[in-house]
């Protein structure tokens, strides 16, 4: 049997009294890339934040590596086993790229300073950034470089799970495609499990093994190909509309 690393069971969440998710269940397996999509305001990022323990569910259970995320001790241990790339990178503007990457090394892994310094350069190389990016500040980087620097920070302490929130948003099509292939390569070489919130159809068809679609406060799960034939109106329009046909034609080319 496949190894379940993320397990959601009947999760219900709400924001300011508004119900966003009703009895959501999902299993993410070791080594797969799962895309999470849905209409604007459907609660994709809220679900991700709930899995990370940044927002508490109303009911239901969330287990990562079998540990209940509502257990404070378990939650602290889990932070050493995952990395997060937040939307827009969320780098600290007052810190250099190198210091941004070293934050989890210092704060979570309690790594010696000399080792953290050397490893930061290794992480930059992993994501395709030059060594001189280490001393630069986020404002000195292009949008694509900011995403890669944020990815280097997410990979800082060798996580087993990578959570990505809109990783290609704001990037041009060429940069987005390069970023997709980078994620796929990292997943392959390091056996990462990746959960990715996205609106980018190209990403779904390029890198995702399965897709979870958040509609009507619940999840519909399948492969990118199988979901094209789904009869739900939003899913049908998303995958079969004009925007949905373009990436499929590109992949078949």
N, C-alpha and C positions, 0 to 999 in steps of 0.2 A: 504493500500500500504506500501511496505517496505520503511524504512527511508534511503534515499540516503545521505551518509556522504562525499563521494568523487565523483566528477562529472567532467569528462573530455569531452569537446565538440570540435571536429574538431581541435585537437592540432597538430601543425606542429613544429618540432624542427630541428635544424642543429648544427653541430660542425665544425667550420672553413670552412664553405661553403658546407659541406657535409650533405645532407638531411638524417636524421635518422628516423623521424616519419612523416607520411603524414595523416592528417585528422583522428587522433586517437581519438576515443570516448570510454568512459568507465564509468560505474557506479559501485561503491562499496557500499554495503549496511551495515547498522549498525549490528554489531555482527557477521559478516562473516569473514572467513579467505580466502583471495584471493592470489593465487600464480602467480607470473609473471616470465615466462620463455622465452627463445629464444636462438638462436645461439650466440656464442662469437662475440662481436662487433655489435650486433643487436641494442644496445642502451637501454638495460634494466635499468642499473644503471642511465643512463642519464635521462630516463623517471622518475625514482624515484626522482632524484635531481630536476627535473623540477617541479614536484608536490610539493616538499618542498620549492621551491622558490630559490634554489641554482643555478639554470640555468633558463634563461628566454626563453619561447617559442617564435617562430617567429610569430605565429598566433594561434587563438583558445582561448578557455576559460577553466580555471581550477577553480572549486569552491569546497571549503571544508566547510561543515556545511552551505552551501549556500553563503559563503563569497568568493569574487574574490581574489585569492592569489596575484594578481598584485597590489592590494590596500595595501600600506605600513601599514596603521593602522590595517587593517584586518589581515595582515600577522603577525604582532606583537602579536595580540590576539590569533591567531591560534597556535602559538608556545607553548602556555600554555595548549593546548588540545591534543598535540601529543608527542610521544616519538620516538626516532630513534636509532636503533642499526646499526652502520656502519660496513662495511666489515672489518674483522680482529679486531673488537672491538673498535679501535681508542681511547683507553684510554690514558690519559696523563701519560707518563712514569715517570715523576718527582713527581707525586702526588700519595698518597696512594689510595687504593680502596675506602675508605670512603670519601676522599676528591673528588675523581672523581664523586661519586654518589651525593655529596652535591652541585656540580657545578650548575645544573639546579635549585636546591632548592634556591640557593643564587641569581643567575643571572636572572632567569626568574620569580620565584615565590616570591623572596625577603623575604624568610622565616627567622624567628629569628634563631640565631645560635644554641641555645640549642635544639629547636625543630628539626632542620635539622640534628643535631648530633644523636638524638634518632631515627629519621625516617630512617636514613641510615642503622641502624641495622635491622629494620623491612624489608627494601627492600632486604637486604642480605638474610634474612630468606625466603622471598617470592620466591627467585630464587634458594634456596637450598644450599647456601654457609654458612659456619660456621662463628661465630662471630669474630674469630681471623683473618679472611680475611680482615676485615676493616682496619687494620693497615699495611697490606702488600702492596708491590708495584707490578705493573703489571708483571715485570720481574720475580717475585717470584711465579707466578701462572702457572698452566698448561693451555694448549689451551682451554680446556673445561671450566675451572674456569674463564679465561679471557672473554669468551663469556657470562657466567652467570653474571659476574661483569658488563659488558657492558649492559646487559639486565636490571640489577638493576638500572643503571643510566637512561636507557630509561624509566623506570617505576617510576622515582624519584618523579614526581609531579602528579601522578595518571592520566595519559593520557587516552583519549577516543579512540585514534587511535595509533596503534603501527606499525611503518615502520621498516622492517627488510631487510638488504642487505646481502644476502648470509650467513644466520645465522649459517649454519652447515658446511661451508667450512673449511677445515683443521682439522675437527674432525674425529676420528675413528668411525666406524659404531655404536658401542655401545653408545658412547657419543652423537653422532648425534641423535640416536633414543631417548635417554633420553631428549635431548633438544627439540625435536619435541613434546614429551608428555608434557613437561613443558609449551610450548607455548599453546598447546591445553587446558591444565588445567587453565592457566591464562585467556585465552579467555573465557572459560566457567564461571569461578567464578566472573570475573569482567566485563563481557559483552563487552570485547574489540573488536574493529574492527582491523583486521590485514591485512596489505599488505606486501607480502614477495617476494622479488626477490630471486630466487634460481635456481640451476641447479640440485638439489637433487630430483630424482624421488621418493625416499622413503618419503620425506617430503610431496610431492604433494598428494600421496595416503593416507598418515597417517593423515594429519591435514587440508588439503585445501578443502573448500566447492566448489570453482570454480577456474579455471585456465585461465589466459590470456596469450596467446602465441604471442610473437612479431615476425612476419615473414613478409617479403616484405614491411617493414616500416609501417605495420598496425597490429591490434590486432585481433586474433581469440579467442573467449571466449566460454568456456563450462565447464562441470564437468570433472574431471580426467577420468571417465569412458567413457563419450560421445566423448571426443577428441581422444580416441583410434581408432575410426572409421573414423576420418577425412581423406580426400583424398589429403591434401597438402603433398608433398613429405617429407618435413622436419618434420612436425608434425607426419606423419605416421612412419618415422624412429625413432623418439624420443620415441614414446609411444609403438611401436610394435617391435622395434629392441631388440637385446639380453639384453641390459641394461634396457629397458623398461619392459621386461617380469618379471625380477627378483622381483621387489617390489610387483607386482601384485600377484605373486605366494605366497609370504610371507604373504600378507594380507589375502588371501583366505585360508591359512593353518589353 
